[in-house]
Amino acid sequence: MSKNRDIDALSMKHYNDIVATLLAKAASIPVAQALPLIEFPPKPEQGDRAIACFSFAKTLQKSPQEIAATWADRIRSQGLPDEIARVDVQGGYLNFFFSTPKFAQDLLTEVLSQKTSFAKTSIDPKQTAVIEYSSPNIAKPFSIGHLRSTNLGACLSRVYTYLGWNVQRINHLGDWGTQFGKLITAYRKWGNAQDFDQDPIDYLFKLYVRFHEEEKDNPQLTIEAREAFSMLEKGDENAKELWEWFRSLSLKELHALYSKLGVEFDHIWGESFYIDQLPALLQTLHDKNLSKLDDGALIVDLKEQNLSVAVLQKGDESSLYITRDLAAAIYRFQEFAFTKMIYVVGSEQSLHFQQIFSILQLAGYDFYDRCQHVAFGQITFGNEKMSTRKGNVVFLKDVLARAEEKALSIVQEKNPDLEHPQVVAEKVSLAAILFADISAKRIKNVKFDWDEILSFEGETGPYLQYSYARAQSLMKKWEQDLRPIEDFSVFTDPAELKLLKTASQYVFALEKVVQENEPFYLGKYLLDLTKDFNRFYQACRIVGEEDAIGNARASLVQATSYVLASGMSLLGIPTLEKM
């Protein structure tokens, strides 16, 4: 890719720049003010871009229709650039219609040259995003509940990177805290090394559940667990040895699971990583008169901020995870000087993060407003919430295994002669689960229904894979090398025009993901793209069509498959050549 080529031209954003420039001259406003006014009309007869003039009516003392008509006349009098065919007025809207041949030429030239890197951009100067996600508690099985943070965070990390950000992906493991006092106590009382070796994580989980069951009738266990964690924080060798053992076995299982999910991290820094930094942090908060003792515990009173009281340290001087999170935030800014830091954590932790950001602000850390809690709802398989303490948790590895089993049955039924059905089933099941997770806005709860999420039709991951495989099948049937299109005016069918328009909007979907930290927008875009592709597939013949038309349509299919493959990779969804 040539360095002097305009980035916006490489992603088709330059059409927005053209519209904004025309509007800026007509309305005597800056281009920067014109750009956010651009809308995508829902119907073809409303053009390719539109400007609502209603917000100018009060200032200009004219009706929106009059304003639109005046600006349209001014734009026409300037002379329209090659990219714009005409400018119309519809109600209070100014509507821009692109020149179809020029638009098709620009789009297909860029996509076919950039392939799956279409709309990939760079930022100068580079901006840094620290994204914390997944962050499960070690010594516990990875539950379906952890999937949301893992998947949402991985999606955001990929999209930010694609749009040119320097991304630091952090797994803030829950590898410290009172639960380890409980596990150490439970293992000392009921542990058996022989049983432990057979399935370490499952065995630790059972010990954890047993501890909570017996704790109800035996308060002494709670005291012993607190003492055990206090000893761990003070460096007791026996407690530390058990903790390191639990941690190493948990990490081994986590790495295997992350590999299966296609998830990566730049840094796996657990809560324990920040323990040495806590004394300096607590001293700083003391020196700034923010912390005080209350009934033996060290607190920050945030009642004036309507954020209750944040407890930093217990009476036995054991730290709490809010203290470790504060230390982590400070360390990360020192390391990366981030533009923004995103915490992909469940909505139930909302108060926790509000307290962290408030304490950072009160302590004079100016980066507090660069921190953002990206909250999300829960995954359910019914009406029951999951709790590790009660033991009624749904393990992700069991969900993946069940999904693969169901996917294999569906794949073999649809295509009995398919080669490597087990490999295909694994990819289909992964697509089903990952896409279901982002199929609604993240703040909403997600309910898994096996029949729905594994369907090859409708709004599912397998539907994206099926559409991609269909595009590959079409290209194989074409049996010719793509030639340069000599006449782009061959694109006249409404299904062709709609697919061209949707394919061109890829970068805008990606930018919206970053603006709102919402992978849902990429998922929705890919569904729109595949629906438009499948309508095109039904309406437009390729094989057996006149040569110039067939070549042009095959080029459009190839371009669509590149955009689809790119978007699927950002969602972590594998493509399939055959299904």
Secondary structure in CASP SS format (residue, H / E / C, confidence):
PFRMAT SS
TARGET T0000
AUTHOR 0000-0000-0000
METHOD secondary structure of the structure
MODEL  1
M C 1.00
S C 1.00
K C 1.00
N C 1.00
R C 1.00
D C 1.00
I H 1.00
D H 1.00
A H 1.00
L H 1.00
S H 1.00
M C 1.00
K C 1.00
H H 1.00
Y H 1.00
N H 1.00
D H 1.00
I H 1.00
V H 1.00
A H 1.00
T H 1.00
L H 1.00
L H 1.00
A H 1.00
K H 1.00
A H 1.00
A H 1.00
S C 1.00
I C 1.00
P C 1.00
V H 1.00
A H 1.00
Q H 1.00
A H 1.00
L H 1.00
P H 1.00
L H 1.00
I E 1.00
E E 1.00
F C 1.00
P C 1.00
P C 1.00
K C 1.00
P H 1.00
E H 1.00
Q H 1.00
G C 1.00
D C 1.00
R E 1.00
A E 1.00
I E 1.00
A E 1.00
C C 1.00
F H 1.00
S H 1.00
F H 1.00
A H 1.00
K H 1.00
T H 1.00
L H 1.00
Q C 1.00
K C 1.00
S C 1.00
P H 1.00
Q H 1.00
E H 1.00
I H 1.00
A H 1.00
A H 1.00
T H 1.00
W H 1.00
A H 1.00
D H 1.00
R H 1.00
I H 1.00
R H 1.00
S H 1.00
Q H 1.00
G C 1.00
L C 1.00
P C 1.00
D C 1.00
E C 1.00
I E 1.00
A E 1.00
R E 1.00
V E 1.00
D E 1.00
V E 1.00
Q E 1.00
G C 1.00
G C 1.00
Y E 1.00
L E 1.00
N E 1.00
F E 1.00
F E 1.00
F E 1.00
S C 1.00
T H 1.00
P H 1.00
K H 1.00
F H 1.00
A H 1.00
Q H 1.00
D H 1.00
L H 1.00
L H 1.00
T H 1.00
E H 1.00
V H 1.00
L H 1.00
S H 1.00
Q H 1.00
K H 1.00
T H 1.00
S H 1.00
F C 1.00
A C 1.00
K C 1.00
T C 1.00
S C 1.00
I C 1.00
D C 1.00
P C 1.00
K C 1.00
Q C 1.00
T E 1.00
A E 1.00
V E 1.00
I E 1.00
E E 1.00
Y C 1.00
S C 1.00
S C 1.00
P C 1.00
N E 1.00
I C 1.00
A C 1.00
K C 1.00
P C 1.00
F C 1.00
S E 1.00
I C 1.00
G H 1.00
H H 1.00
L H 1.00
R H 1.00
S H 1.00
T H 1.00
N H 1.00
L H 1.00
G H 1.00
A H 1.00
C H 1.00
L H 1.00
S H 1.00
R H 1.00
V H 1.00
Y H 1.00
T H 1.00
Y H 1.00
L C 1.00
G C 1.00
W C 1.00
N E 1.00
V E 1.00
Q E 1.00
R E 1.00
I E 1.00
N E 1.00
H C 1.00
L C 1.00
G E 1.00
D C 1.00
W C 1.00
G C 1.00
T H 1.00
Q H 1.00
F H 1.00
G H 1.00
K H 1.00
L H 1.00
I H 1.00
T H 1.00
A H 1.00
Y H 1.00
R H 1.00
K H 1.00
W H 1.00
G C 1.00
N C 1.00
A H 1.00
Q H 1.00
D H 1.00
F H 1.00
D H 1.00
Q H 1.00
D C 1.00
P H 1.00
I H 1.00
D H 1.00
Y H 1.00
L H 1.00
F H 1.00
K H 1.00
L H 1.00
Y H 1.00
V H 1.00
R H 1.00
F H 1.00
H H 1.00
E H 1.00
E H 1.00
E H 1.00
K C 1.00
D C 1.00
N C 1.00
P H 1.00
Q H 1.00
L H 1.00
T H 1.00
I H 1.00
E H 1.00
A H 1.00
R H 1.00
E H 1.00
A H 1.00
F H 1.00
S H 1.00
M H 1.00
L H 1.00
E H 1.00
K C 1.00
G C 1.00
D C 1.00
E H 1.00
N H 1.00
A H 1.00
K H 1.00
E H 1.00
L H 1.00
W H 1.00
E H 1.00
W H 1.00
F H 1.00
R H 1.00
S H 1.00
L H 1.00
S H 1.00
L H 1.00
K H 1.00
E H 1.00
L H 1.00
H H 1.00
A H 1.00
L H 1.00
Y H 1.00
S H 1.00
K H 1.00
L H 1.00
G C 1.00
V C 1.00
E C 1.00
F C 1.00
D C 1.00
H E 1.00
I E 1.00
W C 1.00
G C 1.00
E H 1.00
S H 1.00
F H 1.00
Y H 1.00
I H 1.00
D H 1.00
Q H 1.00
L H 1.00
P H 1.00
A H 1.00
L H 1.00
L H 1.00
Q H 1.00
T H 1.00
L H 1.00
H H 1.00
D H 1.00
K C 1.00
N C 1.00
L C 1.00
S E 1.00
K E 1.00
L E 1.00
D E 1.00
D C 1.00
G C 1.00
A E 1.00
L E 1.00
I E 1.00
V E 1.00
D E 1.00
L C 1.00
K H 1.00
E H 1.00
Q H 1.00
N C 1.00
L C 1.00
S C 1.00
V E 1.00
A E 1.00
V E 1.00
L E 1.00
Q E 1.00
K C 1.00
G C 1.00
D C 1.00
E C 1.00
S C 1.00
S E 1.00
L C 1.00
Y H 1.00
I H 1.00
T H 1.00
R H 1.00
D H 1.00
L H 1.00
A H 1.00
A H 1.00
A H 1.00
I H 1.00
Y H 1.00
R H 1.00
F H 1.00
Q H 1.00
E H 1.00
F H 1.00
A C 1.00
F C 1.00
T C 1.00
K E 1.00
M E 1.00
I E 1.00
Y E 1.00
V E 1.00
V C 1.00
G C 1.00
S H 1.00
E H 1.00
Q H 1.00
S H 1.00
L H 1.00
H H 1.00
F H 1.00
Q H 1.00
Q H 1.00
I H 1.00
F H 1.00
S H 1.00
I H 1.00
L H 1.00
Q H 1.00
L H 1.00
A C 1.00
G C 1.00
Y C 1.00
D H 1.00
F H 1.00
Y H 1.00
D H 1.00
R H 1.00
C E 1.00
Q E 1.00
H E 1.00
V E 1.00
A C 1.00
F C 1.00
G C 1.00
Q C 1.00
I E 1.00
T E 1.00
F C 1.00
G C 1.00
N C 1.00
E C 1.00
K C 1.00
M C 1.00
S C 1.00
T C 1.00
R C 1.00
K C 1.00
G C 1.00
N C 1.00
V C 1.00
V C 1.00
F E 1.00
L H 1.00
K H 1.00
D H 1.00
V H 1.00
L H 1.00
A H 1.00
R H 1.00
A H 1.00
E H 1.00
E H 1.00
K H 1.00
A H 1.00
L H 1.00
S H 1.00
I H 1.00
V H 1.00
Q H 1.00
E H 1.00
K H 1.00
N C 1.00
P C 1.00
D C 1.00
L C 1.00
E C 1.00
H C 1.00
P H 1.00
Q H 1.00
V H 1.00
V H 1.00
A H 1.00
E H 1.00
K H 1.00
V H 1.00
S H 1.00
L H 1.00
A H 1.00
A H 1.00
I H 1.00
L H 1.00
F H 1.00
A H 1.00
D H 1.00
I C 1.00
S C 1.00
A C 1.00
K C 1.00
R C 1.00
I C 1.00
K C 1.00
N C 1.00
V E 1.00
K E 1.00
F C 1.00
D C 1.00
W H 1.00
D H 1.00
E H 1.00
I H 1.00
L C 1.00
S C 1.00
F C 1.00
E C 1.00
G C 1.00
E C 1.00
T C 1.00
G H 1.00
P H 1.00
Y H 1.00
L H 1.00
Q H 1.00
Y H 1.00
S H 1.00
Y H 1.00
A H 1.00
R H 1.00
A H 1.00
Q H 1.00
S H 1.00
L H 1.00
M H 1.00
K H 1.00
K H 1.00
W H 1.00
E C 1.00
Q C 1.00
D C 1.00
L C 1.00
R C 1.00
P C 1.00
I C 1.00
E C 1.00
D C 1.00
F H 1.00
S H 1.00
V H 1.00
F C 1.00
T C 1.00
D C 1.00
P H 1.00
A H 1.00
E H 1.00
L H 1.00
K H 1.00
L H 1.00
L H 1.00
K H 1.00
T H 1.00
A H 1.00
S H 1.00
Q C 1.00
Y H 1.00
V H 1.00
F H 1.00
A H 1.00
L H 1.00
E H 1.00
K H 1.00
V H 1.00
V H 1.00
Q H 1.00
E H 1.00
N C 1.00
E C 1.00
P C 1.00
F H 1.00
Y H 1.00
L H 1.00
G H 1.00
K H 1.00
Y H 1.00
L H 1.00
L H 1.00
D H 1.00
L H 1.00
T H 1.00
K H 1.00
D H 1.00
F H 1.00
N H 1.00
R H 1.00
F H 1.00
Y H 1.00
Q H 1.00
A H 1.00
C C 1.00
R C 1.00
I C 1.00
V C 1.00
G C 1.00
E C 1.00
E C 1.00
D H 1.00
A H 1.00
I H 1.00
G H 1.00
N H 1.00
A H 1.00
R H 1.00
A H 1.00
S H 1.00
L H 1.00
V H 1.00
Q H 1.00
A H 1.00
T H 1.00
S H 1.00
Y H 1.00
V H 1.00
L H 1.00
A H 1.00
S H 1.00
G H 1.00
M H 1.00
S H 1.00
L H 1.00
L C 1.00
G C 1.00
I C 1.00
P C 1.00
T C 1.00
L C 1.00
E C 1.00
K C 1.00
M C 1.00
END
